[in-house]
């Protein structure tokens, strides 16, 4: 069906997205658990939404310079691989599964974790490190990815993201 | 799918319900300037670099390039894309380039 109508300009919702905020709490350091937060943050920023990421507990690995390039994927305890669980415990299986997942991610044009963080920061995203995790692991700002804006307490993060929608991963 | 025919200046184009062009061949550089003006953007050489990349990439890639693809292949930093097309750069670029909204995640 074809109709003639007045010119429609897409509603980019510039005014509607102003004031919308998203807070993403990244608490896992496995390779497969790093991506959901990064992808959601990237998508939100592309939609003009103010986005804050809080890295806590094992999620700290994502912003720790010495570890961020080396996150791993393990089949152990993950039934969604649809492989016998015992296989995951064999020597070398985690390395192999990690290698395979990194290849799959690369093949669909998705960046590795450090480059993804760089893209998020370039898009206006904010990265925050958890104070308690830093203390627990004896890490300070010099150990963290340069674009992390600060090491802050959970209460500080809640304050910064007043009114935000929260995603916990 | 319902196609809507609208007039822009003295040309007639097909658009979807949101206003994105549906016919790749109906787009012209002159039209781009008018589409951009309607969303408050005045096109500069830098805008054109992104738009021309999107136009050239679409037929070979089969879908609208994402921000990351524009950034890596056209060599325009992501930060700059947000300056050129504020708010929702991927969608705004696609609109001005007469292409569908990008559907890629990254």
Contacts between the chains, C-beta under 8 A, distances in Angstrom:
chain1	res1	chain2	res2	distance
A	1	B	2	5.3
A	1	B	3	7.4
A	2	B	2	7.9
A	2	B	3	5.2
A	2	B	4	7.5
A	2	B	5	5.9
A	2	B	14	7.8
A	3	B	2	7.0
A	3	B	3	7.9
A	3	B	4	5.5
A	3	B	5	7.0
A	4	B	4	7.4
A	4	B	5	4.9
A	4	B	6	7.3
A	5	B	4	4.8
A	5	B	5	7.4
A	5	B	6	6.1
A	6	B	6	7.0
A	7	B	6	4.6
A	7	B	7	7.1
A	7	B	8	6.4
A	7	B	19	7.6
A	7	B	38	7.8
A	8	B	4	7.1
A	8	B	6	6.9
A	8	B	15	6.4
A	8	B	17	7.6
A	8	B	18	7.0
A	8	B	19	3.8
A	9	B	19	5.4
A	9	B	38	4.8
A	9	B	39	6.4
A	10	B	18	4.6
A	10	B	19	4.4
A	10	B	20	6.2
A	10	B	39	7.6
A	10	B	91	7.2
A	10	B	95	5.7
A	11	B	18	7.2
A	12	B	39	6.5
A	12	B	87	6.1
A	12	B	88	5.2
A	12	B	91	6.3
A	12	B	92	6.3
A	13	B	88	7.7
A	14	B	86	7.7
A	14	B	87	4.8
A	14	B	88	7.6
A	17	B	87	6.9
A	17	B	88	7.7
A	39	B	105	5.6
A	39	B	106	6.2
A	42	B	105	7.9
A	42	B	106	5.9
A	43	B	105	6.6
A	46	B	67	6.1
A	46	B	88	6.5
A	46	B	89	6.9
A	46	B	90	5.4
A	47	B	88	5.8
A	48	B	86	8.0
A	48	B	87	4.0
A	48	B	88	5.2
A	109	B	68	6.9
A	109	B	69	6.9
A	109	B	104	7.8
A	109	B	106	6.9
A	110	B	105	7.7
A	110	B	106	4.8
A	111	B	68	7.3
A	111	B	106	7.4
A	116	B	106	7.9
A	119	B	68	6.7
A	119	B	71	7.9
A	119	B	78	5.7
A	122	B	77	6.6
A	122	B	78	4.2
A	122	B	79	4.4
A	122	B	82	7.9
A	123	B	67	7.7
A	123	B	78	5.7
A	123	B	79	7.5
A	123	B	82	6.3
A	124	B	82	6.5
